Amino acid sequence: MTDERLKQVSTLRRAMIRPELGAICGTILVFVFFFMIAGDSGMFSPEGVQNWGVVSAQFAIIAVGACLLMIAGEFDLSVGSMIGFAGVVIAILSVHMGWPVWLSIIAAFVVCVALGALNGFLVIKTGLPSFIVTLAFLYILRGLTIWLSILTTRQTIIGGVKEAAEGDPLAFLFGGVIFKDLFQWFADLGLLDTFTRGSRAGQPVVEGLPMLMVWALALVIFGHWLLTKTRFGNWIFASGGDAQAARYVGVPVNRVKILMFMFTAFCATVFATCQVMEFGSAAADRGLLKEFEAIICVVIGGALLTGGYGSVIGAALGALIFGVVQQGLFFAGAESSLFRVFLGGILILAVIMNTYIRRMITGER
Amino acid sequence: MSTPLIEMNNIEKHFGPVIALGGVSFDVMEGECHCLLGDNGAGKSTFIKTMSGVHKPTKGTMKVSGKEITFDSPRDAMENGIATVYQDLAMIPLMSVTRNFWMGREPRKSFGPFKWIDFDHANSVTLNEMARMGINLREPEQAVGTLSGGERQTVAIARAVYFGAKVLILDEPTSALGVRQTSNVLATIDRVRKSGIGVIFITHNVRHAMAVGDRFTVLNRGQTHGTAKRGEIKPEELQDLMAGGQELAELEGSLGGTI
C-alpha cells in the first residue's frame, strides 16, 4: 500500500537535503567571496592557510562539544570562562607551584571535567534551564580565575609556561607540531616556500601540522562517529528530542546529559591547553565570548537550538566559516569591525536556510 | 480458563490527600482486547501508569502470568513483557523511523573496543515490521515527523510487538486521529490481538471500543463500574456508565444521539 501522494525521492535530492547543507553552501560562498576579494593577498598561500586554519581549528574544538551538548538539549555558557580558568590552573600549578607541566595539564583536565559534571548535575537535579545554571558558572569561573591568578602571582597574566614545558611529553601533545620532515620534504621539492634569511633559512615557512589542528580533526571525527553511528549517539538525539519519551523506552537521559556537559568542559580544556602552550602564558581574560562563538558555529552548522537535531560536520564547517571570515577580512585589508557585521549576516542567512531544510527533512509544520 | 497475562487486584493509589484510584481490579487474557473506558479525570492515566511501572500502587497486588510482582521502573515492566504506547510521547518526530524503533535497544556490531549500531539490520527489520502492520515506508531513515498520527502510533505498536510484548497498553491511540487513520489503528489492534498478545485499549470513545473490544471495563472517579463481555452491553449503557449518571442521557436526547 504505497501512498500515491508521496513522490519518489531522487538520489540527488536525498544526497542534497541534509542537516549540514546550509553550512556547506555557506562555506562555498565564503571561499568564493574571499578568493575574489583577497585571492592575491597571500590568504591562500601555505602561511595564509595555516593562519586561518589554526583559528578555525580553535573554533572547531569548542564547537564539537557545544554541538553534542546542544543536540542533547542543553547549553553551556561557561565554556569561555572555563577556557580562562583551565589556562590559569595550568600556569599556576606549573610555573608558580613548580609541578611538572604534564601533571598540571592532567590536574586542569580533572578539575574542569569535574566542573562540567557539576554543571550537568545541577541542571538535572534542579530542573532549571541550563542557560541559567551555566550563566552562573560563566561569572563564578571568571571571577575565580582572576582572583586565583592575583592571589598567587599578583598579576592576571602568568608567563613562563614555555620554559617550564621544555621537553615535557604531554605539553607536546597540545603545543607541538608534527610531520616536520614531511613539510621539509615538500619545501625541498619546492612545493613550499622556505625562509631565505635569518636563523631558519632553508626551513619551510610552515613548520608542520600543529597539534591544535590534529585535536580539531580528531574531535570532529570522533564526535561525528559517536553521534551518527553509535548507540550513545542515538541517546544524545533522543535526550534532546524528547527527554520524557526517551526515558519511557529506557534511555538514561540524565547520564547522557551529564556526560555531554563533561565532554564540553573537556573540549574547553583542550582549547585552553593548546592556547597556553602556543603563547607560553595564561591570562585570566582568555576565552572571552567563546561560548557564544561556539554556539554560533553550531547553529550555522544546522543544529536546532532546542535540541534533538544537528550535525558535528555542520558545526565544524561553521567553525571553518568563522575562522575564514575573521582572518579573511584581515587579509582583504577590510575594517576589522566589519567582521561582526559579516558574521551576523551569515548567521541569519544560515539559520533561515537551515530552518527551511529541517522542515523538509522532519516534516515539521 | 487460563491465567490472565496481567491481573490487578484492588489497586489503590493516593497522591497525598487525593485518592486517585480507590480499589480497581482489572485483568487481560492472551489474545484479548480489554477496553478501559472512562471520562477525563476518571483515573485512567494513573491506572495505566501503575500498570506500566511509573507509579507504585499504595495498596493492592499485581500479578504477571499468575506470579505476584512489583515494578520499580518502566524498564522493569518492559522486561516483564508489558509495553505501553503513550498517546503523545510515543515517538520523537525529529528522529528517523529506525532510530525511534530501536531507541534504547539499538542492535550493535563491534570491532575490538569499537561498537556501533548495525544500521543495515536495524533498517531491514524496521521495514519488515512496518510492512507487517500494513505500512510501507518510503525509506526507514525518514523522520517520524513526516508520518501521520496513525502511522506514528503504528510504529510504536510495531516496536512493542517486535520487542516481545505480551501485554500492550494503548493510551488513547485514536483520540487525535481522523476517521481513516483511526480505522487503520483499530485494524492494527485487531492484528496484534490475533497474534496472541493481550491488548489493553484505553479510550473514551465508545464506538472505537465497541469496534475491537472483547471485554469492557468502565472507570469512573477512581473506581470500576463493572466489566462486561462483548454482546452483553449496549453502547448507550457504556456511555451512561462513563458519564456516571442521567445528565448525559438527557443531553444526548437533545443532541439527537450523536455523542
HADDOCK unambig.tbl for C-alpha pairs under 7 A between the chains (distance, minus, plus):
assign (segid A and resid 1 and name CA) (segid B and resid 135 and name CA) 6.86 0.50 0.50
assign (segid A and resid 1 and name CA) (segid B and resid 136 and name CA) 6.20 0.50 0.50
assign (segid A and resid 2 and name CA) (segid B and resid 136 and name CA) 5.81 0.50 0.50
assign (segid A and resid 229 and name CA) (segid B and resid 116 and name CA) 5.46 0.50 0.50
assign (segid A and resid 229 and name CA) (segid B and resid 117 and name CA) 5.71 0.50 0.50
assign (segid A and resid 230 and name CA) (segid B and resid 115 and name CA) 6.80 0.50 0.50
assign (segid A and resid 230 and name CA) (segid B and resid 116 and name CA) 4.35 0.50 0.50
assign (segid A and resid 230 and name CA) (segid B and resid 117 and name CA) 5.16 0.50 0.50
assign (segid A and resid 231 and name CA) (segid B and resid 106 and name CA) 5.95 0.50 0.50
assign (segid A and resid 231 and name CA) (segid B and resid 116 and name CA) 6.53 0.50 0.50
assign (segid A and resid 231 and name CA) (segid B and resid 117 and name CA) 5.93 0.50 0.50
assign (segid A and resid 234 and name CA) (segid B and resid 99 and name CA) 6.76 0.50 0.50
assign (segid A and resid 241 and name CA) (segid B and resid 92 and name CA) 6.01 0.50 0.50
assign (segid A and resid 241 and name CA) (segid B and resid 94 and name CA) 6.59 0.50 0.50
assign (segid A and resid 242 and name CA) (segid B and resid 92 and name CA) 6.10 0.50 0.50
assign (segid A and resid 245 and name CA) (segid B and resid 89 and name CA) 5.03 0.50 0.50
assign (segid A and resid 245 and name CA) (segid B and resid 90 and name CA) 6.38 0.50 0.50
assign (segid A and resid 245 and name CA) (segid B and resid 91 and name CA) 6.79 0.50 0.50
assign (segid A and resid 248 and name CA) (segid B and resid 74 and name CA) 6.48 0.50 0.50
assign (segid A and resid 249 and name CA) (segid B and resid 103 and name CA) 6.86 0.50 0.50
assign (segid A and resid 249 and name CA) (segid B and resid 104 and name CA) 5.93 0.50 0.50
assign (segid A and resid 250 and name CA) (segid B and resid 75 and name CA) 5.79 0.50 0.50
assign (segid A and resid 250 and name CA) (segid B and resid 104 and name CA) 5.59 0.50 0.50
assign (segid A and resid 251 and name CA) (segid B and resid 104 and name CA) 5.19 0.50 0.50
assign (segid A and resid 308 and name CA) (segid B and resid 94 and name CA) 6.65 0.50 0.50
assign (segid A and resid 309 and name CA) (segid B and resid 94 and name CA) 6.66 0.50 0.50
assign (segid A and resid 361 and name CA) (segid B and resid 143 and name CA) 6.62 0.50 0.50
assign (segid A and resid 362 and name CA) (segid B and resid 93 and name CA) 6.90 0.50 0.50
assign (segid A and resid 362 and name CA) (segid B and resid 94 and name CA) 5.50 0.50 0.50
assign (segid A and resid 362 and name CA) (segid B and resid 143 and name CA) 5.03 0.50 0.50
assign (segid A and resid 362 and name CA) (segid B and resid 145 and name CA) 5.03 0.50 0.50
assign (segid A and resid 362 and name CA) (segid B and resid 146 and name CA) 5.79 0.50 0.50
assign (segid A and resid 363 and name CA) (segid B and resid 145 and name CA) 4.92 0.50 0.50
assign (segid A and resid 363 and name CA) (segid B and resid 146 and name CA) 4.38 0.50 0.50
assign (segid A and resid 364 and name CA) (segid B and resid 145 and name CA) 6.20 0.50 0.50
